[in-house]
C-alpha cells in the first residue's frame, strides 16, 4: 500500500505555488464546507504563502466552490437547531472571518429567535414558567450563555419588569 500524498507543501516552490494551495484547499473542502477566511487560515497553517493561499481561495470563490453567503446560512441553521442564539452565532461567524453583512442577512433569515429561546428554556427547565425573580434570573443567565438577546430572554422567561410579580 502506497503512502497517502501529503497536502502540506514540502519545498519553498510548493509553498508559493497557487496550484498546490488549490489542491490542498480542495482536499480541505472535501471534508466539510469552509468560509473563505477560515480556508485561508487553514492553508496558512499548512505552510502555504499568504499570496498563494489568497489566489487559490479567490479562484475557488470565482468558481462557486466557496460561497460565504451559503456557508453563513448553513451555519446559522445548524447552530439554531442546536439551541444557540443569534448573539453567539454572530460572534462565532465573526471569528471565522465571515463578513458582518452576510452574517446579519443569514441571522435575519434564521428562525424566530424568541420562539427558539422559549423552546430552549422549556427543554432545559420544563414547561412551567419561572415563579419568582430568582428563577427568572437563573434561566435568563442560561439563555444569555446560549447567545440570546435580552429581548428574547424576557420573552422566554416572562421577565418583563412592567408585567411581572413584585417582590420586596
N, C-alpha and C positions, 0 to 999 in steps of 0.2 A: 504494500500500500504506500503510495507516494505521500509525502508531507503536504499539508494544505498550504497553498501560497499565502504569504503574509500580506496584509493590506497596509502594513507600515512601510514607509519609504526606507530604502537601505542606503542609497548614496545621495550625495548632495544634488545630483542631477534629478533624481526621483523626487526629492523634497520640493523642487521648484517646478516640476512637470505638472501642468494642469490636467493632463490626461490620467496620470497616476492618481491625482487627487480626485478626479471624477470617478475613477474606478472604485476608490475607497469610499466615496460618498454613496455610490450606488449600492455597495456592499452594506453600508450602514442603513440605508433606506430599505433594503430588503428585509430587515428585521422589524422595523416599525417606522411610521411616519415621523418626521422631524421638522421643526421650524428651521428657517434658513439660518438664523443666528445660532441656534443650537448645533446645526450641522457644521457651520464654520468653526465653532469652538471645538467640536469633536475632531475635525480634521487637523486643527492646530495642535490638539493634544496628541495626535498620532505623529506629529513631527513635520507636517507639511507647512511650507512657507505661506504666510498670510495672503500674498498675491495669488498663489496657485489655488488656495482654498477658495478665495473670493471668486476667481474666474470659474472654477468648477461649479460652485453654488449658483452663480449667475446664469450659467448655461443650463443648469437643471431647472431654474425658475423660468427661463425663456421657453423651455420645452414643456412646462407644466407639470413636471415631476414633483417639484417642491412648490407648494402653494400655502403661504402663511394664513390666508383667509380660511381655507378649508381646514387647516390644522387648528386654528383658533376655535372654529365652530365645533369640531370634533372634540377638542379638549374641554370646552365648556360643557358639552352634552355628557361626556364621560364623568367629569368631576361633579356635575349636578346630580347624576344618578347615584353617585357615592355619598350624597348628602352634604356637599360642600357649597358654601355661599359665594356670591359674586365678589366680595372683597378679597377673599382668599384666592379665588381663581384668577382674579386680575393680577394679584401680586405674583402668583406662580408664572403666569404668562409673561409678565414683565421680566421676570428673572430668566426666561428662556429667550428673550430678545424679540418678542412679538411686538409689533407697532401698537401704540396705545389706541389709535383709531380702529384698527382691526379688532382689538380686544373689546372695546366698547360696543362695536357693532355685533360681535358674537354674543356678548352678555345681554344686549338688548333683544336679540332673537332667542335667548335662552328661555327657560321655563318661567312660570310665575313664581318669583323668588319668595314672596310672602307665603304662598301656599306650600312651597317646599320647606320653608322654615317651620311651619305648623306641622308638617308631616315628619320632619326630623325630630322635633320636640316630642311629638306623640310616640314616635318609635323608641325614643330613649326613656321618656318619663311616663308614658301611658296617656290614655285619652282624657283623664280628669285634669282640668286646668289647675294651675298652681293656686293654692288657697291664700297664701299670705305673701307679703313683700319679700321676705327672706327666701322663700322658694322661687319666687319670680326672678329674684336676682341670681340665684344659683343656676336656674335654667337659662337665663339670659347670658351668663358667662359661658355656658356650654355652647350656645348658639353663636356667640361672638367668636369663640375659638374656631368654630366651624366656618366662619367667614361671612356671617350675615350682618347686614347693617342694622343700626338701631331701630329704624322703621320696621324692618322685617321682624326683629326680636319683639318689639312692642305688639305687633300684630299676632305673633305666635303665642305670646305669653299672656296677653291681655294686660300688660303693664303700663297702660296709659294713665298717667297721674291724674288726669281730669275725670276719668270714669272709674278708677279702681277704688278699693276699700281704703278707708282712712284708719291708720293705726297710730298710737301715741309714740 
